[in-house]
Amino acid sequence: MRAEPRFPQVAAGAPHYESFYLKATSPDGGRGVWIRYTVHQRSGAEPTASLWLTYFDSAADATRAAKATVGPADLSAPQDGFIAIGPASLGPGRAQGEVDAERLTARWELTFAEGADPLRHLPYEWLYRSRLPRTKFESPYPATTFYGRLVLGGEEVAIAGWPGMVGHNWGTEHAETWVWIQACGLGGREGDYIDLATGRVKLGPWTTPWVANGRIVLDGEPRRLGGLDRVYGTAVHAEPTGCEFTFPGKDVSVRGRVAARKKDFVAWRYADPKGPEHETLNCSIADLKLTVERPRHRAATIELAGTAAYEFGTRGLEHGIPLQPYPDG
């Protein structure tokens, strides 16, 4: 399989969080779904498992979201899958589940293709075994295509050829601040994508500069972005509803902006296993503009409307986006 669940090997009572998630958007933009299957284990406590769903529709007044949390008896790692939470599951090529919350009842049955090769964001395998960074991340399916259906209350949404991705992260502590930018079909080419995570990490009294890790695939050519050796030259100006950025890479430089209207964001609480909470703002139907410079190529300008993901993790920031009424952890 392209990903290995980590929670079955975590010692009882050890701090741990883990998330398998998918994002898919309508090919013509403006509609999208973001689904997460998560594990959260505080120090000295048993794990909990949660299903999260957000549906984005630019024609609606606001996003629709739901979350359900269960205890350890309903959490498992099936042999042929990544994670199961009660009857809900995510595994190679399939995702299904149901959330029954006070504000919204939703269920989904989805399949997805193999798509692009897996992406390991961190540049060296030993970083996935080391204590630092405290968050590890990868995209087992960084660019794929979804089919199936999503039912929201009494409304059915047909998912037919929606481009998207499947991601996986885990660790003991979230970054102090982070940004995730993702989009498929760059320049209209299937298989081309950008998937990049960048964060500032708190180390004692100090907070690091922005450190980015990810990949851009353009014209079928994959190029790595960021890394510790490219902190100089990385620039991120992140706000609740948009971000301007410059990311240098190996034989590539990417600069641009990702943004969406405030009403098209969802705000969730993310708790660290050791205590503090972050507020995570996500829009999976954001607009993205990129300028990509590569040796032996003309500079390419790419614009996508309503199909990119922008996630901003922060705390102590007034953003005006209503928090979903669900605790975490």
N, C-alpha and C positions, 0 to 999 in steps of 0.2 A: 504494500500500500504506500501511497505518497506521503502519508503523515502517520505519526505514532502518538497515541494519547499518552500523556505523562502522568495523569492523576492516579492510575492504578499503582504506580511505583512510589508514590509519595508516602512518607512515614506518617503514621497516625498522629494528628495534632501538629504537624509541621505546616508552616504558612505556605499557601499555594493558591494561585488562581490560574485558570485555563479557559480558553475560548476557541471554539470552532465557529466560523461564521461564513455567511454567504451574502453576496450583493448581486442583484440583477436589475437591469433597467430596460424599459421598452426601447427598441431600436430607434424610434423617432423622438425619444427623450420625453421628459416631463412626468414619467411614472417609474417607480422603482420599489424594490423591497429589500430589506436588510433583516436577516434572521441570525440569531446567535444561540448557541448551545454552550452553557458555561458551567464551570465548577468553581466554588469558592470555599476555601478552608482557612479559617482563622487559627492562630496559634492556640494549641490546646483544645481545639474543638473538632467536631465531626464536619465533614464537607456538606455543603448544600449544592443543589443543581438548579439551574434556571433556564427557561426558554424565553427569549425576547423576540418580538416582532415589531417592525416599523414599516408602514406602507406610506410612500410618498406620492403625492399627486399635485402637480403644479396648478391644476384647475380648482383644487379644493381650498378651503379656508385655512386648513392646518393638516399636519400629519396625523395618522392614526397609529396608535401603539398599544401594545399589551405585553405583560410579563407574568410568568407563573414560576414559583419556586417550590421545590420539594426537598425531602431529606435524602440521606445516603442510600436508603433501601431502594430508591427509584433511579439510582445512577449506576451505569455499567459501561464497560468497554467491550462491545461484541467482537467476536473473532473476525467478522467480515466487515466491520465498520469502525468509525472513529469514536463515536459516543452515542449512548442511548440514555434518554431521560424519560422514564416510564415507557409508553408506547412510541414516543417520538425518537427519531434517530437520524444520524447523518453518517454517510459512508461513501465509498467510491461510487460515483455516478448517481447518487440518489439522496434525497432529503425529504423527510415527512414529519409532520407533527401537528399539534393542536394546542392553542392557548385559550383558556376561558377566564377572562378577566372582567372586572366590573364594567369597564368602559368599552371593551371590545372582545368578541369571540372570533378567533381566526383559526383556520387550518390550511395546511399546504401539502401538496404531493408533487414533488419536482424530480426531474432527472436532469443530468448534465453530462456533457461530453468530456473526453480526455483533454482536449484543447492543448494549450501551450505547456511546455515543460515546466516542472516545479521550480519555484524561486525560493532560495534560502537568502534572506536579506543580509544576515551577518556574513562578512567576507571570508571568515575562517571557521572551520568546523570546531576547533577547540573552544571558540567562544560559546558554542552551544553546550559545552560541558563545564565551563568555568562559572564561578560565583557571579562575576560581572560580565555583561550587563545583567541586571536583575529581571529584565524582560527579554524573552527570546521570541522571535517571530519568523514566520515563513508563510508562503502562499502555495499550498499543494497544487492548486489549479488557478494560476494567475490570470488566465484568460480562457473562458469557456462559454458554452451556450446552454441556456436552460429551457426546458419544456415542462409543461404540466399545468397545474391550476392552483390558485390561491382563493380562498373563500373568506370574506370579511363580513361577518354577520350574515345577511341574506344576499350579499353581492358576490358574484364570482368573477374573478379576473383571470383571463386566459393568458398563460405564460407560453408564448410560442416564438422560439428563436430569440429570447432575450439574452444579450451578452452580459457577462458578469464574471465573478471569481469566487473562489473558496479560500479562506485564510485560516490561520491557526497561530495563536500566541499563548504564552504561559510564563510564569515566573513567580517571584515573591513580593514584588513591589512595582507599581507603575512608575513611569518617568514623572518628574516634577511637572513638565509640560510636554505635550507631544502634538504632532500633526501627521495625519495620514492622507495621502492623495493617491487616487486610483482611477484609471479610466481604460476602457478597451476600445479597439477599433480606431486607433490613431490614424488620421488621414484616410479613414474609410477602409483600411486594410484589416481583414480578420486575422487575429493572431498578434497584431501590434498593440502594445499597451504600455502604460506607465504604472508602476506600483512602488510607492516610496513612503517610508516612515522616517520621521525625524523627531528628535526629542532633546530636551535638556534634563540632565540627571543631577539630583542632589547628592553630593558626597560630603557628609558632615556639614560644616557651615557654608560650603561652596556649592555653586550650581554651574555645571559645565556649559560651554557654548553649545549651539545646535550641532548635533551629529546626525547625519543623514545616512540611510542605507536603502538601496533598492535597485531597480532596473528599469530601463526604457528599451523597448523593442520597436524599431522604426524601419520600415522597408525590409522587415524580416531579419534585421541585424540587432542582436542583443548587446547592450552596453550597460555596464555597472555604474551606478551613481553613488556619490558620497563616499563614506569611509573616514576613519580617524585621520588619515593622511590628507584629507581634503576639507578639514574643518575650516581652514583659511580659504575663503572664497565661497563658502556656504552662507547664504543670507536668507533669513526667514522673517517676515513681518506678518505675524498671525493675529487676526481679529476674530470675534465670534462668528461672523458671517462671511469671511473671506481671508485670503492669504496671498501675499506676493512673495515670490521666492526666486532664488538662484541656486542651482545645484550643479557643481562641477562633477565630472566623472572621468572614466577612462576613455580617452579620445572622444569626449562629448561634453557639451555644456547645455544645460536646460534652464531657461528662465520663463516666468509666466505668472499667471494669476488664476486662482480658483475661487468662485464666489456663488452665493445664492441668496434669495430673499429670506428674511428672518422667519417668515411663516412656514418655509419649507424645511426647517430644521427640527430635529428632536433633541431633547436634553435628558440625559440619564445620569443617575448616580452610579459611580464606580468606586467601590471600596477597596482599599489595600488590605491584604490579609492581616497586617499588623495594626490597622486602625484607621488612618485618615481617609477621607473621601475626596474624590475628584468629581468634577462635573464634565461630562462628555457631550459635546455638541456634534451632531452628525447630520449631513445632508447627502443622500445618495443620488440626487438629481441636480447636482451643481453644474455650472458652466465652467469650462476650462479653456484657457488660451496658453499655448506653449510656443516658445521660439527655441528651436533645437539647432545647435551648431556642431558640425562634425567635420573632420578632415576629409578633403576630396569631395565634399558635398556643398551645395548651396544651403544657406540657412533656411530651415523649414519652419513655417508658421502654421500651427494646427489649432483649430477652434472646434470645440464640442459644446453642444447646447443640451443641457438637462440630462447628461448621462454620467457625469463624473462624481466620485465620492470625495467629500472633504470632511475630515473629522479633526476636531480640536479638543484636546484634553487639558483641563486647567483647574484651578481652584482659587477662590477668593476674588473672582472677577465678575463684575456686574455685566450681564449679557442680555437680560430681558427676555430670554426664551424660557417658557414655563417648564419646570422640571416635571418629569413623569412621576406619578405618586406611588412609586415602588421603592422599597429599601433594597440595598444590596448587601450581600454577605451574611 
